[in-house]
Amino acid sequence: MSIMKLLQEAQGGQGLSELAGQLGLDQDTAQKLTQMLAPAIGSAAKQRAQSGGLGEVLGAMRGTSQTEMFDNAAVAASDRGRSQGQAFLTSLLGGQAEADGLAQEAAQRAGVEPGIVQQFLPAIAAMAQGGLQKRMPDASIDAITPSAGAAQGAGGLMGLVGGLLGGSKSGGGGLDLGMLNDLLDADGDGSALDDVLGKFMR
């Protein structure tokens, strides 16, 4: 399941529509933005993991503190929700300037005001983080994380990430990382932002 498909399941399938309403967006604009931004979030998470930040990515999925953002669009659209979503984005992209750059690029491509995207992007990021927490049980994260540490001498973390990105079993503990790979899949979504995402990450 990609981030896009995950968001489409939010709030019993009504989350994105409700989120658009909360932020005063028409449905077409919200859909256009989501189709660009959701895959970009997934791609950013995969690139962050690949560059050595797997622990950070998994940490954002730990617990259930953000699941209400997935179950209630009003919470995701609130100041608290958007603040949490912004923190999630900056951790994936590497900084506030990078998150702002992604929002500006999406606004330009969608033909909407940057200020609109700067509200919408962190809201759907918060919703996505909540959905990831619901889909990735802590037991699965705990099973993955120790194997990363144990395998440091033989390929280590990057070997594990290679398994994740390939959707295969890791050499360290024989763990099937397909669930995480599927959740962060973006390649099939065709986001127009995928080709420029690199310049918004550090």
C-alpha positions in Angstrom: 0.0 0.0 0.0 1.5 3.3 -1.0 1.2 6.6 0.9 -1.5 7.7 -1.6 -3.6 4.6 -1.0 -3.0 4.9 2.7 -4.4 8.4 2.7 -7.4 7.4 0.6 -8.4 5.1 3.5 -8.1 7.8 6.2 -11.3 8.3 8.2 -13.1 5.5 6.5 -12.3 6.9 3.1 -13.5 10.4 3.9 -10.3 11.8 5.3 -9.0 13.7 2.3 -12.4 15.2 1.5 -12.8 16.3 5.1 -9.3 17.7 5.2 -10.0 19.7 2.0 -13.1 21.1 3.7 -11.2 21.9 6.9 -8.7 24.0 4.9 -11.1 25.6 2.5 -9.9 23.7 -0.6 -12.1 22.5 -3.4 -12.0 18.8 -4.0 -10.2 19.0 -7.4 -7.4 21.1 -6.0 -7.0 18.8 -3.0 -6.9 15.8 -5.2 -4.3 17.3 -7.5 -2.1 18.2 -4.6 -2.4 14.9 -2.9 -1.5 13.0 -6.1 1.8 15.0 -6.2 2.6 15.2 -2.5 1.7 11.8 -1.2 4.2 10.0 -3.4 6.8 12.7 -2.6 6.4 11.9 1.1 6.9 8.2 0.5 9.9 8.9 -1.7 11.4 11.2 0.9 11.0 8.5 3.5 12.7 5.9 1.3 15.6 8.2 0.4 16.1 9.1 4.1 16.2 5.4 5.0 18.6 4.7 2.1 21.0 7.5 3.2 21.3 6.0 6.7 18.2 7.3 8.4 16.3 4.1 8.7 16.1 4.4 12.4 14.7 7.9 12.2 12.0 6.8 9.7 11.1 3.8 11.8 11.0 6.0 14.9 8.4 8.2 13.3 6.2 5.1 12.9 6.6 4.0 16.5 3.7 4.3 19.0 0.2 5.5 18.4 0.4 9.1 19.4 -0.4 10.4 15.9 -3.1 7.9 14.9 -5.8 10.4 15.6 -4.5 12.5 12.7 -5.4 9.6 10.4 -8.8 9.0 12.0 -9.9 12.6 12.3 -9.1 15.1 9.5 -10.1 18.0 11.8 -7.2 17.1 14.1 -4.8 16.8 11.2 -5.8 20.2 9.9 -5.5 21.9 13.3 -2.5 23.9 14.3 -1.3 21.0 16.4 -1.7 18.6 13.6 0.0 20.8 11.0 2.8 21.4 13.5 3.3 17.7 13.9 3.2 17.1 10.2 5.7 19.8 9.6 8.1 18.2 12.1 7.6 14.9 10.3 8.4 16.5 7.0 11.5 18.3 8.2 12.8 15.1 9.6 12.4 13.4 6.2 13.6 16.3 4.1 16.3 17.6 6.4 15.1 21.0 7.3 12.4 23.7 7.2 13.7 25.3 4.0 13.5 22.0 2.2 9.9 21.4 3.3 9.1 25.0 2.1 10.8 24.3 -1.2 8.7 21.2 -1.8 5.5 23.1 -1.0 6.5 25.9 -3.4 7.3 23.5 -6.2 4.0 21.7 -5.7 2.1 25.0 -5.7 3.8 26.1 -9.0 3.0 22.7 -10.7 -0.6 22.7 -9.4 -1.2 26.4 -10.2 -2.3 27.3 -6.6 -1.1 29.8 -4.0 2.0 28.6 -2.1 0.2 29.5 1.2 -2.4 26.9 0.5 0.1 24.2 -0.1 2.1 25.2 3.0 -1.1 24.4 5.0 -2.1 21.3 3.1 1.3 19.6 2.9 1.9 19.4 6.7 -1.7 18.3 7.2 -1.5 15.4 4.9 2.0 14.6 6.3 0.4 14.4 9.8 -2.4 12.2 8.4 0.2 9.9 6.7 2.3 9.6 9.8 -0.8 8.6 11.8 -1.6 6.0 9.1 1.9 4.6 9.2 1.7 4.2 12.9 -1.5 2.3 12.5 -0.1 0.0 9.8 3.3 -0.7 11.4 2.9 -2.3 14.9 5.7 -1.6 17.3 6.5 -5.3 17.5 7.4 -5.2 13.8 9.6 -2.1 14.3 11.3 -3.6 17.3 12.0 -6.7 15.2 13.6 -4.7 12.5 15.6 -2.2 14.6 17.8 -4.7 16.6 18.7 -6.6 13.5 20.1 -3.4 12.0 22.4 -3.0 15.0 23.5 -6.6 15.0 24.4 -6.5 11.4 26.7 -3.5 11.5 29.8 -5.6 10.8 28.5 -7.1 7.6 26.8 -4.5 5.5 25.1 -3.1 8.5 22.3 -0.7 8.2 22.8 -0.1 4.5 22.4 -3.8 3.9 19.1 -3.8 5.7 18.0 -0.8 3.8 18.9 -2.5 0.6 16.5 -5.3 1.6 13.8 -2.8 2.4 14.0 -0.9 -0.8 14.0 -4.2 -2.7 11.1 -5.6 -0.8 13.1 -8.6 0.1 14.2 -10.4 3.3 17.2 -8.8 5.1 20.3 -10.8 5.5 20.7 -9.8 9.1 17.6 -11.5 10.6 15.7 -12.9 7.8 12.9 -10.4 8.4 10.4 -9.7 5.7 10.4 -5.9 5.2 7.8 -6.0 2.5 5.2 -4.3 4.6 7.4 -1.3 5.2 8.5 -1.3 1.6 4.9 -1.3 0.4 3.9 1.5 2.7 6.7 3.7 1.4 6.2 2.8 -2.2 6.0 5.7 -4.5 7.3 4.5 -7.8 3.9 3.3 -9.0 2.2 6.6 -8.2 3.8 8.7 -10.9 4.3 11.8 -8.9 5.5 14.7 -10.9 7.7 15.8 -7.9 9.7 12.6 -7.8 12.2 13.8 -10.4 13.0 17.0 -8.4 12.7 15.7 -4.9 16.5 15.4 -4.5 17.0 19.1 -4.5 14.7 19.5 -1.5 16.6 17.0 0.6 19.8 17.3 2.6 
